[in-house]
Amino acid sequence: TEASVAGMNLGLSSKNGMELSLGGFSDKQMLLLDKGLEAIKVNVDDLSFQQAIDRFVRGTNNSEKRFPYSQLFSNLNSVITQYGVENDKLIEVAKALTPKDLVEFINHSLKHNNVRVFAFGNYSKENITEIA
């Protein structure tokens, strides 16, 4: 929130692997990036993990009850990309996961990644190298 008020943002998404986006004023972005990367490393307790799985299962089941036009784009994405998986399979896999699986996945993702940086604006070559 403080970074947003100061005109900066940091976002994490999981559309094709893990995507971290950083934007806004560049003078304090490295500090924001460091804090964001530190926050990715999580300790998960069993209760929180089970609650997250429950929310995922309910959300996945509820997605099938939306208006047809709301379901169109996720279903189209499943047809035209390699990432399409049926909801029943997603739920089955989610219910079999453990907190240890999540921690191992995060650590593996952070150690074995392909860094791509798209930058424009007030950056030097040194800034981009440091960000990468």
N, CA, C and O atoms as CSV, one atom per row, in Angstrom:
chain,resi,resn,atom,element,x,y,z
A,1,THR,N,N,0.822,-1.194,0.000
A,1,THR,CA,C,0.000,0.000,0.000
A,1,THR,C,C,0.865,1.256,0.000
A,1,THR,O,O,0.598,2.202,-0.741
A,2,GLU,N,N,1.906,1.259,0.837
A,2,GLU,CA,C,2.780,2.433,0.888
A,2,GLU,C,C,3.470,2.654,-0.447
A,2,GLU,O,O,3.614,3.793,-0.892
A,3,ALA,N,N,3.906,1.556,-1.098
A,3,ALA,CA,C,4.552,1.682,-2.405
A,3,ALA,C,C,3.570,2.222,-3.433
A,3,ALA,O,O,3.936,3.048,-4.268
A,4,SER,N,N,2.334,1.763,-3.377
A,4,SER,CA,C,1.312,2.221,-4.313
A,4,SER,C,C,1.057,3.721,-4.149
A,4,SER,O,O,0.935,4.447,-5.135
A,5,VAL,N,N,0.979,4.169,-2.916
A,5,VAL,CA,C,0.779,5.589,-2.650
A,5,VAL,C,C,1.966,6.391,-3.176
A,5,VAL,O,O,1.806,7.524,-3.629
A,6,ALA,N,N,3.155,5.797,-3.115
A,6,ALA,CA,C,4.363,6.472,-3.589
A,6,ALA,C,C,4.536,6.367,-5.101
A,6,ALA,O,O,5.520,6.867,-5.647
A,7,GLY,N,N,3.582,5.718,-5.787
A,7,GLY,CA,C,3.642,5.652,-7.240
A,7,GLY,C,C,4.392,4.454,-7.789
A,7,GLY,O,O,4.863,4.493,-8.925
A,8,MET,N,N,4.514,3.382,-7.004
A,8,MET,CA,C,5.197,2.167,-7.460
A,8,MET,C,C,4.278,0.976,-7.253
A,8,MET,O,O,3.360,1.017,-6.434
A,9,ASN,N,N,4.539,-0.098,-8.016
A,9,ASN,CA,C,3.758,-1.313,-7.810
A,9,ASN,C,C,4.605,-2.541,-8.090
A,9,ASN,O,O,5.564,-2.505,-8.863
A,10,LEU,N,N,4.225,-3.615,-7.445
A,10,LEU,CA,C,4.873,-4.909,-7.603
A,10,LEU,C,C,3.761,-5.939,-7.677
A,10,LEU,O,O,2.894,-5.991,-6.804
A,11,GLY,N,N,3.786,-6.760,-8.720
A,11,GLY,CA,C,2.729,-7.750,-8.878
A,11,GLY,C,C,3.293,-9.113,-9.209
A,11,GLY,O,O,4.356,-9.222,-9.821
A,12,LEU,N,N,2.587,-10.149,-8.809
A,12,LEU,CA,C,2.992,-11.521,-9.070
A,12,LEU,C,C,1.806,-12.250,-9.687
A,12,LEU,O,O,0.697,-12.204,-9.154
A,13,SER,N,N,2.039,-12.923,-10.809
A,13,SER,CA,C,0.978,-13.716,-11.433
A,13,SER,C,C,1.550,-15.048,-11.882
A,13,SER,O,O,2.766,-15.237,-11.916
A,14,SER,N,N,0.664,-15.966,-12.225
A,14,SER,CA,C,1.107,-17.323,-12.567
A,14,SER,C,C,0.494,-17.816,-13.861
A,14,SER,O,O,0.066,-18.968,-13.933
A,15,LYS,N,N,0.442,-16.991,-14.870
A,15,LYS,CA,C,-0.181,-17.407,-16.121
A,15,LYS,C,C,0.706,-18.364,-16.907
A,15,LYS,O,O,0.231,-19.402,-17.369
A,16,ASN,N,N,1.957,-18.041,-17.064
A,16,ASN,CA,C,2.890,-18.883,-17.802
A,16,ASN,C,C,4.156,-18.968,-16.965
A,16,ASN,O,O,5.114,-18.229,-17.193
A,17,GLY,N,N,4.153,-19.863,-16.004
A,17,GLY,CA,C,5.223,-19.856,-15.025
A,17,GLY,C,C,4.910,-18.792,-13.991
A,17,GLY,O,O,3.747,-18.589,-13.642
A,18,MET,N,N,5.922,-18.118,-13.503
A,18,MET,CA,C,5.738,-17.073,-12.513
A,18,MET,C,C,6.179,-15.748,-13.138
A,18,MET,O,O,7.291,-15.641,-13.657
A,19,GLU,N,N,5.326,-14.768,-13.087
A,19,GLU,CA,C,5.647,-13.465,-13.663
A,19,GLU,C,C,5.596,-12.414,-12.570
A,19,GLU,O,O,4.588,-12.242,-11.884
A,20,LEU,N,N,6.707,-11.722,-12.429
A,20,LEU,CA,C,6.819,-10.655,-11.446
A,20,LEU,C,C,6.923,-9.349,-12.204
A,20,LEU,O,O,7.826,-9.179,-13.024
A,21,SER,N,N,6.018,-8.429,-11.944
A,21,SER,CA,C,6.063,-7.135,-12.635
A,21,SER,C,C,6.315,-6.028,-11.626
A,21,SER,O,O,5.800,-6.043,-10.508
A,22,LEU,N,N,7.112,-5.081,-12.048
A,22,LEU,CA,C,7.547,-3.981,-11.201
A,22,LEU,C,C,7.348,-2.704,-11.998
A,22,LEU,O,O,7.792,-2.619,-13.144
A,23,GLY,N,N,6.695,-1.716,-11.422
A,23,GLY,CA,C,6.445,-0.497,-12.175
A,23,GLY,C,C,6.421,0.727,-11.291
A,23,GLY,O,O,6.416,0.642,-10.063
A,24,GLY,N,N,6.405,1.864,-11.950
A,24,GLY,CA,C,6.333,3.130,-11.244
A,24,GLY,C,C,7.673,3.823,-11.165
A,24,GLY,O,O,8.584,3.531,-11.939
A,25,PHE,N,N,7.788,4.743,-10.224
A,25,PHE,CA,C,9.024,5.500,-10.078
A,25,PHE,C,C,10.190,4.569,-9.784
A,25,PHE,O,O,10.069,3.649,-8.975
A,26,SER,N,N,11.317,4.807,-10.440
A,26,SER,CA,C,12.415,3.841,-10.402
A,26,SER,C,C,13.407,4.044,-9.267
A,26,SER,O,O,14.250,3.174,-9.047
A,27,ASP,N,N,13.347,5.148,-8.539
A,27,ASP,CA,C,14.394,5.408,-7.558
A,27,ASP,C,C,14.418,4.432,-6.388
A,27,ASP,O,O,15.490,4.208,-5.826
A,28,LYS,N,N,13.305,3.845,-5.996
A,28,LYS,CA,C,13.260,2.898,-4.874
A,28,LYS,C,C,12.784,1.505,-5.303
A,28,LYS,O,O,12.412,0.691,-4.457
A,29,GLN,N,N,12.794,1.231,-6.598
A,29,GLN,CA,C,12.278,-0.051,-7.064
A,29,GLN,C,C,13.094,-1.237,-6.567
A,29,GLN,O,O,12.524,-2.292,-6.287
A,30,MET,N,N,14.401,-1.095,-6.450
A,30,MET,CA,C,15.210,-2.220,-5.974
A,30,MET,C,C,14.834,-2.609,-4.552
A,30,MET,O,O,14.813,-3.795,-4.226
A,31,LEU,N,N,14.540,-1.646,-3.710
A,31,LEU,CA,C,14.111,-1.931,-2.343
A,31,LEU,C,C,12.774,-2.671,-2.354
A,31,LEU,O,O,12.591,-3.645,-1.624
A,32,LEU,N,N,11.839,-2.202,-3.189
A,32,LEU,CA,C,10.543,-2.861,-3.304
A,32,LEU,C,C,10.707,-4.276,-3.856
A,32,LEU,O,O,10.058,-5.205,-3.375
A,33,LEU,N,N,11.560,-4.446,-4.852
A,33,LEU,CA,C,11.802,-5.768,-5.427
A,33,LEU,C,C,12.398,-6.717,-4.389
A,33,LEU,O,O,11.972,-7.868,-4.288
A,34,ASP,N,N,13.375,-6.248,-3.621
A,34,ASP,CA,C,13.978,-7.084,-2.565
A,34,ASP,C,C,12.928,-7.543,-1.556
A,34,ASP,O,O,12.903,-8.714,-1.177
A,35,LYS,N,N,12.070,-6.636,-1.124
A,35,LYS,CA,C,11.024,-6.989,-0.157
A,35,LYS,C,C,10.019,-7.963,-0.772
A,35,LYS,O,O,9.550,-8.881,-0.099
A,36,GLY,N,N,9.695,-7.764,-2.034
A,36,GLY,CA,C,8.767,-8.659,-2.721
A,36,GLY,C,C,9.329,-10.061,-2.873
A,36,GLY,O,O,8.626,-11.047,-2.649
A,37,LEU,N,N,10.595,-10.149,-3.255
A,37,LEU,CA,C,11.220,-11.470,-3.407
A,37,LEU,C,C,11.335,-12.188,-2.069
A,37,LEU,O,O,11.210,-13.411,-2.006
A,38,GLU,N,N,11.571,-11.441,-1.010
A,38,GLU,CA,C,11.639,-12.041,0.324
A,38,GLU,C,C,10.271,-12.568,0.742
A,38,GLU,O,O,10.177,-13.596,1.413
A,39,ALA,N,N,9.214,-11.868,0.348
A,39,ALA,CA,C,7.854,-12.272,0.729
A,39,ALA,C,C,7.398,-13.528,-0.004
A,39,ALA,O,O,6.475,-14.204,0.451
A,40,ILE,N,N,8.029,-13.852,-1.130
A,40,ILE,CA,C,7.663,-15.057,-1.887
A,40,ILE,C,C,8.019,-16.317,-1.090
A,40,ILE,O,O,7.339,-17.338,-1.200
A,41,LYS,N,N,9.061,-16.242,-0.308
A,41,LYS,CA,C,9.500,-17.393,0.487
A,41,LYS,C,C,8.587,-17.492,1.711
A,41,LYS,O,O,8.705,-16.710,2.655
A,42,VAL,N,N,7.689,-18.450,1.676
A,42,VAL,CA,C,6.677,-18.522,2.721
A,42,VAL,C,C,6.842,-19.763,3.596
A,42,VAL,O,O,7.365,-20.790,3.164
A,43,ASN,N,N,6.388,-19.635,4.818
A,43,ASN,CA,C,6.227,-20.770,5.713
A,43,ASN,C,C,4.726,-21.003,5.829
A,43,ASN,O,O,3.982,-20.098,6.205
A,44,VAL,N,N,4.289,-22.199,5.510
A,44,VAL,CA,C,2.861,-22.468,5.461
A,44,VAL,C,C,2.492,-23.455,6.559
A,44,VAL,O,O,3.073,-24.536,6.657
A,45,ASP,N,N,1.521,-23.073,7.385
A,45,ASP,CA,C,1.045,-24.019,8.391
A,45,ASP,C,C,-0.089,-24.849,7.790
A,45,ASP,O,O,-0.704,-24.449,6.801
A,46,ASP,N,N,-0.353,-25.988,8.386
A,46,ASP,CA,C,-1.348,-26.927,7.844
A,46,ASP,C,C,-2.739,-26.318,7.702
A,46,ASP,O,O,-3.399,-26.521,6.682
A,47,LEU,N,N,-3.195,-25.573,8.713
A,47,LEU,CA,C,-4.533,-25.000,8.670
A,47,LEU,C,C,-4.673,-24.007,7.512
A,47,LEU,O,O,-5.635,-24.075,6.746
A,48,SER,N,N,-3.715,-23.089,7.387
A,48,SER,CA,C,-3.767,-22.103,6.300
A,48,SER,C,C,-3.729,-22.788,4.942
A,48,SER,O,O,-4.432,-22.384,4.016
A,49,PHE,N,N,-2.909,-23.822,4.828
A,49,PHE,CA,C,-2.800,-24.535,3.560
A,49,PHE,C,C,-4.122,-25.215,3.212
A,49,PHE,O,O,-4.585,-25.127,2.075
A,50,GLN,N,N,-4.727,-25.889,4.179
A,50,GLN,CA,C,-5.999,-26.560,3.923
A,50,GLN,C,C,-7.106,-25.554,3.587
A,50,GLN,O,O,-7.971,-25.837,2.759
A,51,GLN,N,N,-7.077,-24.391,4.224
A,51,GLN,CA,C,-8.050,-23.352,3.899
A,51,GLN,C,C,-7.847,-22.847,2.470
A,51,GLN,O,O,-8.819,-22.586,1.761
A,52,ALA,N,N,-6.604,-22.710,2.051
A,52,ALA,CA,C,-6.315,-22.278,0.680
A,52,ALA,C,C,-6.786,-23.316,-0.333
A,52,ALA,O,O,-7.341,-22.962,-1.373
A,53,ILE,N,N,-6.569,-24.590,-0.035
A,53,ILE,CA,C,-7.041,-25.664,-0.919
A,53,ILE,C,C,-8.565,-25.629,-1.000
A,53,ILE,O,O,-9.137,-25.770,-2.080
A,54,ASP,N,N,-9.215,-25.442,0.138
A,54,ASP,CA,C,-10.677,-25.371,0.164
A,54,ASP,C,C,-11.187,-24.203,-0.678
A,54,ASP,O,O,-12.147,-24.359,-1.432
A,55,ARG,N,N,-10.552,-23.031,-0.558
A,55,ARG,CA,C,-10.958,-21.873,-1.369
A,55,ARG,C,C,-10.752,-22.157,-2.851
A,55,ARG,O,O,-11.588,-21.794,-3.678
A,56,PHE,N,N,-9.638,-22.807,-3.188
A,56,PHE,CA,C,-9.375,-23.150,-4.585
A,56,PHE,C,C,-10.450,-24.096,-5.130
A,56,PHE,O,O,-10.980,-23.882,-6.220
A,57,VAL,N,N,-10.763,-25.133,-4.369
A,57,VAL,CA,C,-11.773,-26.120,-4.805
A,57,VAL,C,C,-13.130,-25.441,-4.980
A,57,VAL,O,O,-13.801,-25.650,-5.991
A,58,ARG,N,N,-13.538,-24.634,-4.007
A,58,ARG,CA,C,-14.824,-23.946,-4.118
A,58,ARG,C,C,-14.841,-22.987,-5.304
A,58,ARG,O,O,-15.828,-22.913,-6.036
A,59,GLY,N,N,-13.747,-22.254,-5.491
A,59,GLY,CA,C,-13.667,-21.323,-6.620
A,59,GLY,C,C,-13.713,-22.038,-7.956
A,59,GLY,O,O,-14.361,-21.577,-8.895
A,60,THR,N,N,-13.016,-23.174,-8.037
A,60,THR,CA,C,-13.022,-23.959,-9.271
A,60,THR,C,C,-14.416,-24.509,-9.549
A,60,THR,O,O,-14.900,-24.436,-10.678
A,61,ASN,N,N,-15.059,-25.057,-8.530
A,61,ASN,CA,C,-16.424,-25.555,-8.708
A,61,ASN,C,C,-17.393,-24.429,-9.075
A,61,ASN,O,O,-18.263,-24.611,-9.927
A,62,ASN,N,N,-17.246,-23.285,-8.443
A,62,ASN,CA,C,-18.134,-22.155,-8.729
A,62,ASN,C,C,-17.922,-21.600,-10.131
A,62,ASN,O,O,-18.850,-21.051,-10.723
A,63,SER,N,N,-16.710,-21.737,-10.670
A,63,SER,CA,C,-16.465,-21.215,-12.019
A,63,SER,C,C,-17.339,-21.902,-13.057
A,63,SER,O,O,-17.631,-21.327,-14.106
A,64,GLU,N,N,-17.758,-23.129,-12.770
A,64,GLU,CA,C,-18.625,-23.853,-13.695
A,64,GLU,C,C,-20.079,-23.406,-13.607
A,64,GLU,O,O,-20.906,-23.820,-14.419
A,65,LYS,N,N,-20.392,-22.572,-12.635
A,65,LYS,CA,C,-21.770,-22.120,-12.440
A,65,LYS,C,C,-21.975,-20.678,-12.899
A,65,LYS,O,O,-23.068,-20.130,-12.758
A,66,ARG,N,N,-20.931,-20.066,-13.446
A,66,ARG,CA,C,-21.066,-18.689,-13.927
A,66,ARG,C,C,-21.891,-18.660,-15.201
A,66,ARG,O,O,-22.169,-19.695,-15.805
A,67,PHE,N,N,-22.277,-17.453,-15.598
A,67,PHE,CA,C,-22.982,-17.296,-16.864
A,67,PHE,C,C,-22.099,-17.824,-17.992
A,67,PHE,O,O,-20.876,-17.706,-17.921
A,68,PRO,N,N,-22.696,-18.402,-19.024
A,68,PRO,CA,C,-21.901,-18.987,-20.109
A,68,PRO,C,C,-20.867,-18.034,-20.718
A,68,PRO,O,O,-19.739,-18.446,-20.987
A,69,TYR,N,N,-21.233,-16.781,-20.936
A,69,TYR,CA,C,-20.256,-15.860,-21.524
A,69,TYR,C,C,-19.064,-15.628,-20.585
A,69,TYR,O,O,-17.970,-15.317,-21.056
A,70,SER,N,N,-19.253,-15.771,-19.287
A,70,SER,CA,C,-18.155,-15.629,-18.328
A,70,SER,C,C,-17.221,-16.832,-18.363
A,70,SER,O,O,-16.048,-16.723,-18.008
A,71,GLN,N,N,-17.739,-17.973,-18.789
A,71,GLN,CA,C,-16.926,-19.189,-18.865
A,71,GLN,C,C,-16.164,-19.283,-20.186
A,71,GLN,O,O,-15.229,-20.075,-20.306
A,72,LEU,N,N,-16.554,-18.487,-21.168
A,72,LEU,CA,C,-16.031,-18.617,-22.515
A,72,LEU,C,C,-14.513,-18.538,-22.589
A,72,LEU,O,O,-13.884,-19.424,-23.169
A,73,PHE,N,N,-13.909,-17.500,-22.016
A,73,PHE,CA,C,-12.486,-17.272,-22.232
A,73,PHE,C,C,-11.608,-18.302,-21.532
A,73,PHE,O,O,-10.586,-18.702,-22.090
A,74,SER,N,N,-11.966,-18.741,-20.346
A,74,SER,CA,C,-11.155,-19.785,-19.696
A,74,SER,C,C,-11.276,-21.095,-20.458
A,74,SER,O,O,-10.295,-21.826,-20.592
A,75,ASN,N,N,-12.472,-21.400,-20.960
A,75,ASN,CA,C,-12.634,-22.625,-21.750
A,75,ASN,C,C,-11.910,-22.524,-23.086
A,75,ASN,O,O,-11.307,-23.497,-23.537
A,76,LEU,N,N,-11.964,-21.365,-23.718
A,76,LEU,CA,C,-11.233,-21.167,-24.971
A,76,LEU,C,C,-9.736,-21.316,-24.738
A,76,LEU,O,O,-9.039,-21.935,-25.543
A,77,ASN,N,N,-9.245,-20.759,-23.655
A,77,ASN,CA,C,-7.823,-20.879,-23.311
A,77,ASN,C,C,-7.437,-22.339,-23.126
A,77,ASN,O,O,-6.347,-22.743,-23.530
A,78,SER,N,N,-8.301,-23.127,-22.529
A,78,SER,CA,C,-8.031,-24.556,-22.340
A,78,SER,C,C,-7.925,-25.292,-23.666
A,78,SER,O,O,-7.148,-26.238,-23.797
A,79,VAL,N,N,-8.704,-24.859,-24.647
A,79,VAL,CA,C,-8.713,-25.522,-25.947
A,79,VAL,C,C,-7.486,-25.159,-26.774
A,79,VAL,O,O,-6.923,-26.023,-27.446
A,80,ILE,N,N,-7.063,-23.900,-26.738
A,80,ILE,CA,C,-6.010,-23.444,-27.646
A,80,ILE,C,C,-4.606,-23.438,-27.042
A,80,ILE,O,O,-3.642,-23.150,-27.752
A,81,THR,N,N,-4.467,-23.746,-25.766
A,81,THR,CA,C,-3.135,-23.783,-25.160
A,81,THR,C,C,-2.865,-25.146,-24.561
A,81,THR,O,O,-3.765,-25.974,-24.416
A,82,GLN,N,N,-1.615,-25.359,-24.218
A,82,GLN,CA,C,-1.236,-26.620,-23.587
A,82,GLN,C,C,-1.555,-26.644,-22.102
A,82,GLN,O,O,-1.341,-27.661,-21.443
A,83,TYR,N,N,-2.065,-25.535,-21.560
A,83,TYR,CA,C,-2.282,-25.436,-20.128
A,83,TYR,C,C,-3.688,-25.824,-19.699
A,83,TYR,O,O,-4.005,-25.800,-18.509
A,84,GLY,N,N,-4.521,-26.177,-20.647
A,84,GLY,CA,C,-5.889,-26.512,-20.303
A,84,GLY,C,C,-5.988,-27.846,-19.583
A,84,GLY,O,O,-5.524,-28.867,-20.090
A,85,VAL,N,N,-6.583,-27.838,-18.420
A,85,VAL,CA,C,-6.788,-29.043,-17.622
A,85,VAL,C,C,-8.220,-29.019,-17.119
A,85,VAL,O,O,-8.727,-27.971,-16.721
A,86,GLU,N,N,-8.864,-30.162,-17.136
A,86,GLU,CA,C,-10.240,-30.222,-16.651
A,86,GLU,C,C,-10.291,-29.947,-15.148
A,86,GLU,O,O,-9.384,-30.311,-14.399
A,87,ASN,N,N,-11.364,-29.303,-14.734
A,87,ASN,CA,C,-11.510,-28.916,-13.329
A,87,ASN,C,C,-11.435,-30.096,-12.373
A,87,ASN,O,O,-10.849,-29.976,-11.297
A,88,ASP,N,N,-12.018,-31.239,-12.744
A,88,ASP,CA,C,-11.975,-32.420,-11.874
A,88,ASP,C,C,-10.539,-32.846,-11.597
A,88,ASP,O,O,-10.204,-33.230,-10.476
A,89,LYS,N,N,-9.692,-32.778,-12.622
A,89,LYS,CA,C,-8.281,-33.160,-12.452
A,89,LYS,C,C,-7.558,-32.149,-11.561
A,89,LYS,O,O,-6.759,-32.529,-10.706
A,90,LEU,N,N,-7.844,-30.849,-11.767
A,90,LEU,CA,C,-7.228,-29.820,-10.928
A,90,LEU,C,C,-7.572,-30.030,-9.457
A,90,LEU,O,O,-6.705,-29.942,-8.588
A,91,ILE,N,N,-8.832,-30.306,-9.191
A,91,ILE,CA,C,-9.290,-30.502,-7.815
A,91,ILE,C,C,-8.644,-31.750,-7.218
A,91,ILE,O,O,-8.218,-31.740,-6.063
A,92,GLU,N,N,-8.572,-32.811,-7.996
A,92,GLU,CA,C,-7.952,-34.051,-7.517
A,92,GLU,C,C,-6.499,-33.827,-7.121
A,92,GLU,O,O,-6.056,-34.281,-6.065
A,93,VAL,N,N,-5.769,-33.129,-7.966
A,93,VAL,CA,C,-4.363,-32.850,-7.666
A,93,VAL,C,C,-4.243,-31.914,-6.470
A,93,VAL,O,O,-3.395,-32.127,-5.603
A,94,ALA,N,N,-5.076,-30.885,-6.413
A,94,ALA,CA,C,-5.007,-29.927,-5.304
A,94,ALA,C,C,-5.227,-30.607,-3.961
A,94,ALA,O,O,-4.533,-30.307,-2.989
A,95,LYS,N,N,-6.183,-31.517,-3.902
A,95,LYS,CA,C,-6.490,-32.195,-2.642
A,95,LYS,C,C,-5.370,-33.135,-2.195
A,95,LYS,O,O,-5.286,-33.484,-1.018
A,96,ALA,N,N,-4.509,-33.544,-3.132
A,96,ALA,CA,C,-3.411,-34.448,-2.792
A,96,ALA,C,C,-2.152,-33.698,-2.355
A,96,ALA,O,O,-1.205,-34.322,-1.876
A,97,LEU,N,N,-2.124,-32.375,-2.511
A,97,LEU,CA,C,-0.939,-31.589,-2.179
A,97,LEU,C,C,-0.774,-31.409,-0.676
A,97,LEU,O,O,-1.733,-31.500,0.091
A,98,THR,N,N,0.466,-31.151,-0.277
A,98,THR,CA,C,0.796,-30.885,1.124
A,98,THR,C,C,1.545,-29.554,1.215
A,98,THR,O,O,2.047,-29.061,0.205
A,99,PRO,N,N,1.626,-28.973,2.404
A,99,PRO,CA,C,2.416,-27.746,2.565
A,99,PRO,C,C,3.870,-27.940,2.116
A,99,PRO,O,O,4.473,-27.026,1.553
A,100,LYS,N,N,4.421,-29.109,2.360
A,100,LYS,CA,C,5.797,-29.385,1.933
A,100,LYS,C,C,5.920,-29.302,0.411
A,100,LYS,O,O,6.920,-28.803,-0.104
A,101,ASP,N,N,4.905,-29.790,-0.310
A,101,ASP,CA,C,4.914,-29.698,-1.772
A,101,ASP,C,C,4.989,-28.248,-2.227
A,101,ASP,O,O,5.719,-27.923,-3.164
A,102,LEU,N,N,4.235,-27.378,-1.565
A,102,LEU,CA,C,4.227,-25.964,-1.932
A,102,LEU,C,C,5.594,-25.330,-1.696
A,102,LEU,O,O,6.101,-24.619,-2.564
A,103,VAL,N,N,6.190,-25.574,-0.549
A,103,VAL,CA,C,7.502,-25.006,-0.232
A,103,VAL,C,C,8.548,-25.508,-1.233
A,103,VAL,O,O,9.372,-24.728,-1.711
A,104,GLU,N,N,8.516,-26.803,-1.551
A,104,GLU,CA,C,9.457,-27.351,-2.528
A,104,GLU,C,C,9.254,-26.730,-3.907
A,104,GLU,O,O,10.222,-26.431,-4.606
A,105,PHE,N,N,7.997,-26.537,-4.295
A,105,PHE,CA,C,7.697,-25.917,-5.585
A,105,PHE,C,C,8.240,-24.490,-5.648
A,105,PHE,O,O,8.865,-24.102,-6.634
A,106,ILE,N,N,8.002,-23.722,-4.606
A,106,ILE,CA,C,8.484,-22.334,-4.575
A,106,ILE,C,C,9.999,-22.302,-4.652
A,106,ILE,O,O,10.560,-21.544,-5.442
A,107,ASN,N,N,10.674,-23.116,-3.841
A,107,ASN,CA,C,12.136,-23.137,-3.852
A,107,ASN,C,C,12.684,-23.564,-5.207
A,107,ASN,O,O,13.652,-22.984,-5.699
A,108,HIS,N,N,12.068,-24.579,-5.811
A,108,HIS,CA,C,12.507,-25.037,-7.132
A,108,HIS,C,C,12.306,-23.938,-8.175
A,108,HIS,O,O,13.179,-23.708,-9.013
A,109,SER,N,N,11.163,-23.262,-8.125
A,109,SER,CA,C,10.866,-22.201,-9.086
A,109,SER,C,C,11.858,-21.051,-8.966
A,109,SER,O,O,12.278,-20.479,-9.972
A,110,LEU,N,N,12.231,-20.714,-7.738
A,110,LEU,CA,C,13.169,-19.615,-7.541
A,110,LEU,C,C,14.592,-19.987,-7.962
A,110,LEU,O,O,15.347,-19.123,-8.406
A,111,LYS,N,N,14.960,-21.247,-7.828
A,111,LYS,CA,C,16.312,-21.677,-8.186
A,111,LYS,C,C,16.465,-21.972,-9.677
A,111,LYS,O,O,17.542,-21.774,-10.238
A,112,HIS,N,N,15.407,-22.438,-10.315
A,112,HIS,CA,C,15.461,-22.838,-11.726
A,112,HIS,C,C,14.500,-21.973,-12.522
A,112,HIS,O,O,13.384,-22.391,-12.833
A,113,ASN,N,N,14.933,-20.784,-12.844
A,113,ASN,CA,C,14.042,-19.888,-13.559
A,113,ASN,C,C,14.705,-19.331,-14.804
A,113,ASN,O,O,15.924,-19.404,-14.959
A,114,ASN,N,N,13.915,-18.790,-15.663
A,114,ASN,CA,C,14.379,-18.136,-16.867
A,114,ASN,C,C,13.986,-16.672,-16.732
A,114,ASN,O,O,12.814,-16.322,-16.867
A,115,VAL,N,N,14.960,-15.828,-16.467
A,115,VAL,CA,C,14.684,-14.426,-16.224
A,115,VAL,C,C,14.626,-13.677,-17.551
A,115,VAL,O,O,15.565,-13.707,-18.347
A,116,ARG,N,N,13.509,-13.014,-17.763
A,116,ARG,CA,C,13.351,-12.125,-18.913
A,116,ARG,C,C,12.972,-10.765,-18.358
A,116,ARG,O,O,12.077,-10.651,-17.521
A,117,VAL,N,N,13.650,-9.755,-18.823
A,117,VAL,CA,C,13.374,-8.413,-18.334
A,117,VAL,C,C,12.973,-7.535,-19.513
A,117,VAL,O,O,13.711,-7.427,-20.492
A,118,PHE,N,N,11.818,-6.918,-19.417
A,118,PHE,CA,C,11.395,-5.903,-20.361
A,118,PHE,C,C,11.354,-4.608,-19.574
A,118,PHE,O,O,10.580,-4.472,-18.627
A,119,ALA,N,N,12.178,-3.670,-19.962
A,119,ALA,CA,C,12.257,-2.427,-19.209
A,119,ALA,C,C,12.223,-1.233,-20.152
A,119,ALA,O,O,12.810,-1.246,-21.233
A,120,PHE,N,N,11.530,-0.223,-19.714
A,120,PHE,CA,C,11.541,1.027,-20.455
A,120,PHE,C,C,11.444,2.158,-19.450
A,120,PHE,O,O,10.858,2.010,-18.377
A,121,GLY,N,N,12.019,3.274,-19.808
A,121,GLY,CA,C,11.966,4.419,-18.912
A,121,GLY,C,C,13.333,4.800,-18.398
A,121,GLY,O,O,14.332,4.699,-19.110
A,122,ASN,N,N,13.368,5.231,-17.174
A,122,ASN,CA,C,14.553,5.819,-16.562
A,122,ASN,C,C,15.464,4.741,-15.965
A,122,ASN,O,O,15.616,4.659,-14.747
A,123,TYR,N,N,16.069,3.915,-16.826
A,123,TYR,CA,C,16.943,2.837,-16.369
A,123,TYR,C,C,18.277,2.904,-17.082
A,123,TYR,O,O,18.349,3.245,-18.262
A,124,SER,N,N,19.330,2.577,-16.357
A,124,SER,CA,C,20.636,2.412,-16.986
A,124,SER,C,C,20.863,0.933,-17.198
A,124,SER,O,O,20.118,0.099,-16.685
A,125,LYS,N,N,21.895,0.611,-17.956
A,125,LYS,CA,C,22.232,-0.794,-18.195
A,125,LYS,C,C,22.542,-1.484,-16.865
A,125,LYS,O,O,22.188,-2.648,-16.678
A,126,GLU,N,N,23.191,-0.787,-15.953
A,126,GLU,CA,C,23.520,-1.334,-14.633
A,126,GLU,C,C,22.251,-1.635,-13.834
A,126,GLU,O,O,22.172,-2.659,-13.156
A,127,ASN,N,N,21.249,-0.736,-13.915
A,127,ASN,CA,C,19.980,-0.973,-13.222
A,127,ASN,C,C,19.326,-2.256,-13.700
A,127,ASN,O,O,18.859,-3.055,-12.889
A,128,ILE,N,N,19.287,-2.459,-15.000
A,128,ILE,CA,C,18.635,-3.629,-15.571
A,128,ILE,C,C,19.375,-4.897,-15.176
A,128,ILE,O,O,18.750,-5.909,-14.857
A,129,THR,N,N,20.698,-4.848,-15.196
A,129,THR,CA,C,21.490,-6.012,-14.777
A,129,THR,C,C,21.219,-6.350,-13.331
A,129,THR,O,O,21.087,-7.524,-12.987
A,130,GLU,N,N,21.133,-5.346,-12.475
A,130,GLU,CA,C,20.842,-5.569,-11.052
A,130,GLU,C,C,19.453,-6.147,-10.857
A,130,GLU,O,O,19.273,-7.050,-10.041
A,131,ILE,N,N,18.475,-5.649,-11.583
A,131,ILE,CA,C,17.109,-6.167,-11.490
A,131,ILE,C,C,17.078,-7.640,-11.901
A,131,ILE,O,O,16.472,-8.469,-11.222
A,132,ALA,N,N,17.737,-7.956,-13.018
A,132,ALA,CA,C,17.756,-9.344,-13.510
A,132,ALA,C,C,18.447,-10.254,-12.514
A,132,ALA,O,O,18.561,-11.456,-12.752
